[in-house]
Amino acid sequence: MNIKEAVAKRILDLCAERNIAVNALATVSGIPPSTVYSMLNEKSKNPGVVSIKKICDGLEISIRDFFDSELFDDLEQEIQ
């Protein structure tokens, strides 16, 4: 799994945990639904930290909480 796929999966997992639709996530995050959907598919090669921060704010979690997932444990090698 690459970083982009891990971010997309984490967003979907958080939505499922909170029983919130992607459109509702966009609304509470103050970003267009098209931005969220682009983060979930191949349109966005590199999800921006600003968008991730807005999603975290909408979900009332910290960026640390967002990345505190096993999804990101084995990605360090890819970054280097």
C-alpha positions, 0 to 999 in steps of 0.5 A, a space after each residue: 500500500 502506498 501513502 495515497 492509498 493509506 490516506 484514502 483508506 483512513 478517511 473511509 475508515 473514519 467515516 465508517 466509524 462515525 457513520 458519516 457519508 463522504 459528502 457529510 464529511 466534506 460539509 463538516 470539514 468545510 471543503 468541497 466534496 470534489 476535494 474529498 472524492 479526489 483524495 479517495 481516487 486516482 485524481 489526487 496523486 498527493 493528498 495535501 496536508 491542508 485538506 487532511 487537517 481540515 478533515 481532521 478538524 471536521 472530525 474533531 481529531 488531531 492530525 496525530 490521531 489521523 496518522 495513528 493507524 497501522 495503515 501508516 506503519 510500513 510506509 516509512 521505507 517508501 518515503 525514504 
